Amino acid sequence: MSWTTFNLETSDHVAHLKFNRPEKLNSFVPALWSELPQAVEQIEQEGEARVIVISSTGKHFTAGMDLSVFASFEKDDKAEPARQNAAFMELVKTLQQTFTCLAETRMPVIAAIQGGCIGAGLDLVTACDLRYASKDAYFLLAEVNLAMMADVGTFPRLQKLIPAGIAREMAFTGEPLPADRAERIGLVNGVFGNHDELVKGAMSVATKIAGKSPLAIWGSKSALNYGADHTTADTLEHVANWQAGMFSPDDVKAALFAQQNKEKPVFEGLSAKKVLK
């Protein structure tokens, strides 16, 4: 399948999705909101990739939601208000799912951010598992500057990644958070000198992850996600259930054999995600 808002290629078990509209600052046009979840679904159905890297082109990672998306929010004065508002709520939930699919996919998602990561861009990267940035990167919760609140994912996720006071500062002031401060407070895992070094670094991390048991990685992501929203006791129950059902003696043997022989382990990939037709 071809995509209009990004390029996608998979090599050595790493799927690399790269935004390809630098002349438009990689703003999120209407097509992006349907193409991104479709691409993630395709990656899972193919069963080849074990990690997803999201990067961009040009000066900025993304300028956020494109103005053409806002145009679809215009209200019809002739429509019954309650029903129109309910339809708008459903639209927002659809937009939210575009990024939630990154949090829910069974493989880790790594964001490589250069330049501005603005508005909906912040919604996207907070749904990723790991974030790396170039030294010129900055993060801007821009919605308040447009007399709006962020509504497609930043609020429930950002304050779990950074101190709540800083999340509120970003939400209330609309001031940018530079890469060096983002690294100090834990929003990004590392900062690189330039864009090329950033992408190489993110791909290097992805390659390391792709060399692990994909089943163990899936289980780890599932437990971390579950633990973020549940008690310790509930999460331990979740982990016990997962381990009881998905513990793989073959993967453990492969890992131990590789360690003993100073070799790279070879693990079977995940089964392609099944789709009912």
KOLMIRO-264523 format. One record per atom (N, C-alpha, C): residue number from 1; z, y, x. Coordinates in steps of 0.02 Angstrom, whole numbers. Each point is the difference from the previous one (the first is absolute). Layout:
// KOLMIRO-264523
NUM, Z, Y, X
...
// end
This chain:
// KOLMIRO-264523
1, 0, -60, 43
1, 0, 60, -43
1, 0, 62, 44
2, -38, 50, -20
2, -2, 63, 37
2, 47, 51, -32
3, 25, 45, 42
3, 49, 50, -22
3, -26, 69, 15
4, 18, 49, -40
4, -26, 68, 9
4, 50, 46, 35
5, 64, -19, 1
5, 51, 46, 27
5, 30, -25, 66
6, -17, -60, 20
6, 26, -27, 63
6, -46, -55, 25
7, 7, -17, 63
7, -32, -59, 29
7, 53, -54, 7
8, -21, -63, -6
8, 46, -55, 4
8, -31, -57, 39
9, 35, -21, 52
9, -23, -58, 38
9, 60, -41, 22
10, -11, -65, 6
10, 54, -46, 19
10, -20, -37, 63
11, 44, 2, 50
11, -12, -34, 63
11, 66, -25, 29
12, 1, -61, 25
12, 60, -29, 30
12, 60, 6, -47
13, -12, -13, -63
13, 52, -2, -51
13, 30, 68, -17
14, -34, 54, 21
14, 23, 68, -16
14, -54, 34, -42
15, 18, 22, -60
15, -45, 39, -42
15, 11, 74, 16
16, -53, 34, 19
16, 5, 71, 18
16, -37, 41, -52
17, 37, 39, -38
17, -27, 44, -52
17, 3, 71, 27
18, -59, 33, 4
18, -4, 66, 31
18, -32, 49, -48
19, 37, 52, -19
19, -27, 53, -43
19, -59, 33, 36
20, -54, 13, -38
20, -62, 20, 33
20, -31, 65, -27
21, 42, 45, -24
21, -26, 63, -26
21, 32, 59, 38
22, -8, 3, 66
22, 33, 53, 39
22, -23, 70, -20
23, -63, 5, -21
23, -27, 67, -19
23, 34, 27, -62
24, 32, -44, -39
24, 38, 19, -59
24, 75, -10, 11
25, 20, -4, 63
25, 70, -10, 19
25, 29, -64, -30
26, -44, -48, -14
26, 21, -65, -27
26, 44, 7, -62
27, -16, 50, -41
27, 37, 8, -62
27, -12, -60, -45
28, 49, -13, -43
28, -3, -60, -43
28, -37, 16, -65
29, -64, -12, 2
29, -43, 11, -59
29, 12, -56, -51
30, -24, 8, -62
30, 12, -51, -52
30, -16, -72, 22
31, -55, -9, 38
31, -19, -68, 20
31, 52, -34, 43
32, 36, 38, 40
32, 51, -29, 45
32, 53, -37, -40
33, 19, 27, -58
33, 55, -28, -37
33, -15, -68, -30
34, -63, -16, -7
34, -19, -67, -22
34, -22, -43, 59
35, -32, 30, 50
35, -25, -39, 56
35, 56, -29, 43
36, 53, 37, 12
36, 53, -24, 45
36, 33, -63, -26
37, 23, -2, -63
37, 29, -64, -24
37, -50, -56, -3
38, -63, 16, -14
38, -52, -52, 0
38, -10, -29, 70
39, 3, 43, 51
39, -7, -24, 68
39, 58, -44, 21
40, 60, 20, -19
40, 59, -41, 17
40, -5, -68, -35
41, -23, 0, -62
41, -9, -63, -37
41, -53, -43, 34
42, -54, 31, 24
42, -52, -38, 34
42, 28, -31, 65
43, 38, 38, 37
43, 29, -25, 62
43, 44, -61, -14
44, 39, 3, -53
44, 44, -57, -17
44, -41, -59, -24
45, -53, 12, -37
45, -41, -55, -25
45, -37, -35, 57
46, -21, 37, 50
46, -35, -30, 56
46, 46, -43, 44
47, 63, 21, 6
47, 49, -40, 37
47, -8, 0, 75
48, -41, 44, 28
48, -12, 2, 72
48, 50, 46, 35
49, 13, 58, -28
49, 43, 50, 33
49, 74, -18, -9
50, 39, 19, 49
50, 72, -9, -2
50, 38, 66, 5
51, -37, 53, 15
51, 28, 68, 5
51, -55, 48, -22
52, 21, 56, -30
52, -46, 53, -18
52, 19, 63, 39
53, -49, 31, 32
53, 9, 65, 33
53, -40, 51, -39
54, 33, 55, -18
54, -35, 56, -33
54, -1, 59, 48
55, -60, 22, 18
55, -7, 58, 43
55, -50, 48, -32
56, -17, 53, 36
56, -44, 50, -29
56, -46, 28, 54
57, -40, 48, -19
57, -48, 31, 45
57, 6, 76, -4
58, -23, 33, 53
58, 1, 73, -1
58, 67, 29, 18
59, 10, 63, -18
59, 59, 37, 20
59, 63, -22, -37
60, -8, -19, -64
60, 58, -15, -42
60, -4, -70, -31
61, 58, -31, -5
61, 5, -65, -34
61, -24, 7, -71
62, 28, 48, -37
62, -25, 16, -67
62, 30, 66, -23
63, -40, 37, -38
63, 24, 61, -33
63, 34, -15, -66
64, 4, -63, -18
64, 33, -19, -63
64, -49, -6, -57
65, 27, 5, -60
65, -41, -10, -60
65, -54, 54, -6
66, -61, -23, -12
66, -56, 47, -6
66, 4, 38, -66
67, -24, 61, 1
67, 2, 42, -61
67, -38, -31, -58
68, -49, -42, 16
68, -38, -32, -54
68, 43, -47, -41
69, 54, -26, 30
69, 46, -43, -38
69, 40, 42, -49
70, 20, 59, 23
70, 38, 45, -45
70, -41, 18, -62
71, -65, 4, 8
71, -43, 18, -56
71, 6, -50, -58
72, 13, -62, 17
72, 6, -52, -52
72, 65, 6, -39
73, 46, 44, 24
73, 64, 8, -33
73, -2, 52, -56
74, -57, 32, -9
74, -4, 53, -51
74, 13, -29, -69
75, 39, 36, -39
75, 18, -24, -67
75, -51, 20, -52
76, -6, -42, -50
76, -43, 13, -57
76, 43, 32, -55
77, -13, 63, -14
77, 41, 36, -49
77, -4, -30, -70
78, -51, -39, -13
78, -8, -29, -66
78, 36, -67, -7
79, 22, -28, 55
79, 33, -66, -2
79, 73, 7, -22
80, 25, -52, -31
80, 70, -1, -21
80, 44, -1, 63
81, 47, 48, 8
81, 36, 10, 63
81, 36, -62, 26
82, 37, -35, -42
82, 39, -57, 23
82, -45, -55, 29
83, -54, -14, -34
83, -46, -52, 23
83, -36, 22, 64
84, -17, 63, 4
84, -32, 26, 60
84, 47, -4, 60
85, 64, 16, -12
85, 49, -4, 53
85, 12, -72, 22
86, -1, -46, -48
86, 8, -71, 17
86, -58, -25, 42
87, -61, 24, -16
87, -58, -19, 39
87, 5, 28, 71
88, 25, 60, 6
88, 10, 30, 66
88, 50, -40, 40
89, 54, -22, -32
89, 50, -42, 34
89, -32, -63, 28
90, -44, -31, -39
90, -34, -61, 23
90, -46, 15, 59
91, -31, 59, 0
91, -42, 19, 56
91, 41, 6, 64
92, 58, 33, -5
92, 43, 7, 58
92, 22, -68, 26
93, 16, -45, -44
93, 21, -67, 20
93, -56, -38, 35
94, -62, 12, -22
94, -58, -30, 34
94, -6, 27, 71
95, 8, 65, 8
95, -2, 30, 66
95, 56, -27, 44
96, 59, -9, -28
96, 56, -27, 38
96, -15, -69, 27
97, -34, -41, -41
97, -14, -69, 20
97, -49, -3, 58
98, -40, 52, 9
98, -46, 3, 56
98, 37, -8, 66
99, 59, 30, 6
99, 38, -5, 62
99, 52, -55, -3
100, 25, -15, -60
100, 48, -54, -7
100, -30, -66, 24
101, -65, -8, -7
101, -32, -63, 22
101, 9, -9, 75
102, 8, 53, 38
102, 12, -5, 72
102, 70, -28, 14
103, 48, 22, -40
103, 68, -25, 8
103, 6, -72, -22
104, -41, -19, -50
104, 7, -67, -30
104, -44, -53, 34
105, -51, 20, 38
105, -42, -50, 31
105, 41, -43, 47
106, -20, -63, 8
106, 41, -48, 37
106, -3, 9, 76
107, -41, 46, 24
107, -5, 12, 72
107, 24, 71, 17
108, 23, 11, 61
108, 21, 68, 20
108, -59, 48, -1
109, 15, 63, -16
109, -49, 54, 1
109, 23, 53, 49
110, -43, 18, 46
110, 16, 50, 52
110, -42, 61, -11
111, 31, 59, -2
111, -36, 63, -6
111, -3, 34, 68
112, -60, 23, 19
112, -9, 38, 62
112, -22, 71, -19
113, 44, 49, 10
113, -7, 66, -29
113, -13, 52, 53
114, -56, 37, -7
114, -15, 56, 44
114, -5, 63, -42
115, 17, 57, 29
115, -6, 63, -37
115, 43, 1, -62
116, -28, 32, -52
116, 38, 8, -62
116, 3, -63, -42
117, 59, -16, -23
117, 11, -53, -50
117, 32, 36, -59
118, -41, 20, -47
118, 20, 50, -49
118, 1, -30, -70
119, 50, 20, -39
119, 3, -19, -71
119, -4, -74, -11
120, -54, -23, -33
120, -7, -71, -15
120, -5, -42, 63
121, -17, 30, 56
121, 0, -37, 63
121, 70, -25, 17
122, 50, 42, -15
122, 69, -20, 12
122, 20, -56, -49
123, -24, 4, -61
123, 11, -55, -48
123, -26, -65, 29
124, -60, 3, 30
124, -31, -61, 27
124, 40, -27, 58
125, 15, 41, 50
125, 30, -27, 61
125, 72, -24, -11
126, 35, 29, -50
126, 68, -25, -13
126, -2, -69, -33
127, -57, -20, -27
127, -7, -67, -28
127, -19, -51, 54
128, -15, 23, 60
128, -18, -45, 55
128, 64, -26, 34
129, -8, -52, 38
129, 57, -31, 34
129, 18, 35, 65
130, -51, 21, 37
130, 9, 34, 64
130, -44, 61, 2
131, 23, 52, 34
131, -37, 62, 6
131, 1, 23, 73
132, -59, 14, 26
132, -6, 29, 67
132, -40, 64, -6
133, 13, 47, 45
133, -31, 66, -5
133, -23, 25, 68
134, -50, 44, -1
134, -18, 37, 61
134, 46, 61, 3
135, 5, 30, 58
135, 48, 54, 9
135, -17, 62, -41
136, -63, 5, -23
136, -20, 58, -41
136, 11, -13, -74
137, 26, -58, -18
137, 8, -17, -71
137, 57, 40, -31
138, -7, 11, -65
138, 55, 29, -38
138, -3, -27, -72
139, 57, 2, -33
139, 6, -28, -67
139, 22, 55, -47
140, -36, 7, -55
140, 12, 56, -45
140, 4, -24, -72
141, 58, 8, -29
141, 9, -15, -71
141, -22, 63, -37
142, -65, 4, -10
142, -32, 63, -19
142, 3, 16, -74
143, 20, -48, -41
143, -6, 10, -72
143, 40, 60, -25
144, 59, 12, 29
144, 41, 56, -23
144, -36, 67, 11
145, -44, 3, 50
145, -38, 61, 12
145, -55, 11, -52
146, -13, -52, -40
146, -49, 5, -54
146, 36, -2, -68
147, 65, 15, 1
147, 39, 1, -62
147, 3, -68, -34
148, 2, -53, 40
148, 2, -68, -26
148, 57, -38, 35
149, 15, -59, -26
149, 42, -47, 36
149, -44, -58, 22
150, 17, -30, 57
150, -36, -59, 23
150, 12, -57, -49
151, -55, -37, -17
151, 9, -48, -55
151, -32, -68, 12
152, -28, -13, 59
152, -32, -65, 9
152, 33, -44, 53
153, 63, 16, 19
153, 35, -48, 43
153, 47, 29, 52
154, -6, 63, 18
154, 41, 27, 54
154, 74, -1, -16
155, 20, 22, -59
155, 71, 9, -13
155, 42, -64, 5
156, -20, -55, -31
156, 42, -60, 5
156, -1, -31, 70
157, -51, 15, 40
157, -6, -34, 65
157, 24, 44, 58
158, -15, 65, -2
158, 16, 43, 58
158, 74, 1, 15
159, 41, 5, -52
159, 72, 6, 13
159, 32, -66, 21
160, -39, -55, 0
160, 24, -62, 30
160, -21, -6, 73
161, -44, 44, 21
161, -25, -2, 69
161, 33, 53, 44
162, 20, 56, -29
162, 30, 54, 39
162, 63, 24, -35
163, 43, 39, 34
163, 59, 26, -33
163, -17, 38, -64
164, 41, -10, -51
164, -14, 30, -65
164, -5, 76, 3
165, 40, 31, 42
165, -2, 73, 5
165, -66, 26, 26
166, -30, -37, 46
166, -65, 21, 27
166, -55, -12, -51
167, 5, -56, -37
167, -48, -12, -54
167, 2, 56, -51
168, 59, 23, -17
168, 7, 54, -49
168, -25, 66, 29
169, 12, 11, 65
169, -26, 60, 32
169, -76, 2, -4
170, -32, -57, 13
170, -73, -3, -4
170, -24, 12, -72
171, 36, -30, -48
171, -20, 6, -70
171, 9, 70, -27
172, 52, 35, 22
172, 17, 65, -28
172, -35, 58, 35
173, -13, -7, 66
173, -29, 56, 38
173, -75, -4, 8
174, -29, -60, -2
174, -71, -7, 13
174, -18, 17, 71
175, 47, -8, 46
175, -13, 14, 71
175, -20, -64, 36
176, -43, 4, 51
176, -23, -60, 35
176, 54, -30, 45
177, -3, -65, 7
177, 44, -37, 45
177, -43, -23, 59
178, 11, 27, 61
178, -42, -18, 57
178, 15, -71, 25
179, -47, -27, 37
179, 4, -70, 22
179, 63, -14, 41
180, 19, 47, 45
180, 58, -15, 42
180, 64, -6, -41
181, 7, 44, -50
181, 59, -6, -43
181, -5, -62, -44
182, -60, -15, -23
182, -9, -60, -42
182, 20, -62, 38
183, -13, -2, 66
183, 20, -57, 40
183, 76, -2, 8
184, 31, 58, 11
184, 73, 2, 10
184, 37, -25, -61
185, -26, 15, -60
185, 37, -19, -61
185, -23, -67, -28
186, -48, -32, 33
186, -19, -68, -20
186, -58, -6, -47
187, -34, 55, -16
187, -58, -5, -44
187, -58, -35, 34
188, -9, 13, 65
188, -52, -34, 38
188, 32, -42, 55
189, -34, -55, 17
189, 26, -47, 49
189, -16, 21, 72
190, -50, 43, 8
190, -18, 22, 67
190, -52, 55, -4
191, -4, 41, 53
191, -47, 56, 4
191, -44, -10, 62
192, -65, 11, -9
192, -48, -8, 55
192, -32, 67, 17
193, -28, 4, 61
193, -24, 63, 25
193, -61, 28, -37
194, -43, -44, -23
194, -60, 23, -36
194, -22, -53, -50
195, -54, 16, -35
195, -23, -44, -54
195, -23, -68, 26
196, -37, -1, 55
196, -24, -63, 27
196, 57, -45, 21
197, 49, 29, 35
197, 59, -38, 21
197, 38, -26, -60
198, 3, 41, -53
198, 35, -19, -61
198, -31, -63, -31
199, -66, 1, -9
199, -33, -58, -31
199, 7, -62, 43
200, -8, 8, 66
200, 9, -57, 44
200, 71, -27, -4
201, 49, 45, -3
201, 69, -22, -4
201, 15, -37, -65
202, -25, 27, -55
202, 11, -32, -65
202, -34, -69, -2
203, -60, -4, 28
203, -35, -64, 1
203, 35, -50, 45
204, 31, 24, 53
204, 37, -44, 44
204, 60, -30, -36
205, 36, 41, -38
205, 56, -26, -39
205, -25, -50, -52
206, -56, 17, -32
206, -28, -45, -50
206, -18, -68, 30
207, -28, 1, 61
207, -19, -62, 33
207, 62, -43, 14
208, 55, 31, 21
208, 62, -37, 11
208, 24, -33, -64
209, -2, 37, -54
209, 23, -27, -64
209, -46, -57, -23
210, -65, 9, 10
210, -48, -51, -21
210, 9, -65, 37
211, 33, 2, 58
211, 12, -60, 39
211, 61, -40, -23
212, 38, 28, -46
212, 58, -35, -27
212, -20, -44, -60
213, 46, -42, -21
213, -14, -40, -60
213, -9, 46, -60
214, -58, -1, -32
214, -10, 44, -57
214, 46, -16, -58
215, 22, -62, -5
215, 46, -18, -53
215, 69, 30, 14
216, 22, -1, 63
216, 64, 30, 18
216, -2, 76, -9
217, -57, 31, 16
217, -7, 72, -8
217, 2, 18, -75
218, -34, -39, -40
218, 0, 12, -73
218, 72, -6, -26
219, 35, -52, 20
219, 69, -9, -23
219, 45, 58, 22
220, -10, 23, 62
220, 41, 55, 25
220, -13, 64, -39
221, -64, 14, -14
221, -16, 60, -39
221, 29, -6, -70
222, -6, -58, -30
222, 27, -10, -67
222, 76, 12, -1
223, 35, -25, 50
223, 73, 9, 2
223, 19, 72, 12
224, -36, 34, 44
224, 15, 71, 14
224, -13, 43, -62
225, -56, -13, -34
225, -15, 38, -61
225, 52, -13, -53
226, 18, -63, -10
226, 49, -17, -51
226, 68, 31, 16
227, 19, -3, 64
227, 65, 27, 20
227, 6, 75, -8
228, -57, 35, 1
228, 2, 73, -8
228, 23, 21, -69
229, -8, -44, -49
229, 16, 18, -69
229, 53, -45, -33
230, 32, -44, 40
230, 48, -46, -28
230, 62, -4, 44
231, 52, -30, -27
231, 62, -8, 38
231, -9, -51, 56
232, 48, 0, 47
232, -3, -50, 53
232, 3, -70, -29
233, 43, -11, -49
233, 7, -67, -29
233, -65, -22, -34
234, -31, 45, -36
234, -64, -17, -33
234, -54, -15, 51
235, 0, 40, 54
235, -52, -10, 52
235, 10, -66, 36
236, 63, -18, 14
236, 13, -64, 32
236, -24, -58, -44
237, 9, 8, -66
237, -25, -51, -46
237, -76, -4, 3
238, -32, 58, 3
238, -73, 3, 5
238, -24, -34, 64
239, 34, 14, 56
239, -18, -30, 64
239, 9, -76, -2
240, 56, -23, -30
240, 12, -72, -4
240, -55, -35, -41
241, -19, 31, -54
241, -53, -29, -42
241, -66, -2, 37
242, -16, 54, 35
242, -63, 1, 37
242, 1, -54, 55
243, 55, -3, 37
243, 3, -47, 55
243, -3, -72, -24
244, 32, -12, -57
244, -1, -68, -28
244, -70, -21, -20
245, -41, 47, -21
245, -67, -17, -24
245, -54, 8, 52
246, 7, 48, 46
246, -56, 17, 44
246, 14, -11, 75
247, 57, -28, 17
247, 13, -16, 70
247, -52, -51, 25
248, -31, 14, 57
248, -54, -42, 24
248, 19, -34, 66
249, 17, -65, -2
249, 14, -36, 63
249, -58, 1, 48
250, -62, -1, -26
250, -59, 0, 44
250, -4, 65, 40
251, 16, 56, -33
251, -2, 65, 35
251, 54, 3, 54
252, 59, -27, -16
252, 55, 0, 49
252, -19, -43, 60
253, -29, -57, -13
253, -22, -44, 55
253, -52, 35, 43
254, -47, 34, -32
254, -52, 36, 37
254, 30, 54, 44
255, 49, 36, -27
255, 32, 54, 39
255, 38, -28, 59
256, 38, -53, -11
256, 40, -30, 54
256, -46, -30, 54
257, -53, -34, -22
257, -47, -29, 48
257, -32, 54, 43
258, -19, 55, -30
258, -32, 54, 37
258, 49, 31, 50
259, 63, 9, -20
259, 50, 27, 45
259, 11, -45, 60
260, 5, -65, -13
260, 12, -48, 54
260, -58, -4, 48
261, -60, 10, -25
261, -60, -6, 42
261, -29, 67, 21
262, 38, 54, -17
262, -21, 68, 18
262, -71, 14, -24
263, -12, -17, -63
263, -64, 10, -33
263, 8, 45, -61
264, -54, 25, -25
264, 2, 36, -63
264, 0, -51, -57
265, 45, 7, -47
265, 1, -48, -56
265, -60, 9, -46
266, -19, -53, -32
266, -54, 1, -48
266, 28, -19, -68
267, -5, 45, -48
267, 27, -12, -66
267, -56, -1, -52
268, 9, -42, -49
268, -48, -1, -55
268, 7, 65, -40
269, -56, 27, -22
269, 1, 61, -39
269, 28, -12, -70
270, 12, 54, -35
270, 21, -5, -70
270, -59, -24, -42
271, 15, -34, -52
271, -53, -20, -47
271, -30, 63, -31
272, -64, -1, -12
272, -31, 56, -34
272, 32, 9, -68
273, 12, 62, -18
273, 32, 13, -64
273, -44, -22, -58
274, 28, -38, -46
274, -39, -28, -55
274, -8, 52, -55
275, -59, 0, -28
275, -16, 46, -55
275, -27, -41, -58
276, 28, 11, -58
276, -24, -36, -60
276, -66, 31, -23
277, -47, -43, -16
277, -65, 24, -24
277, -16, -30, -67
// end
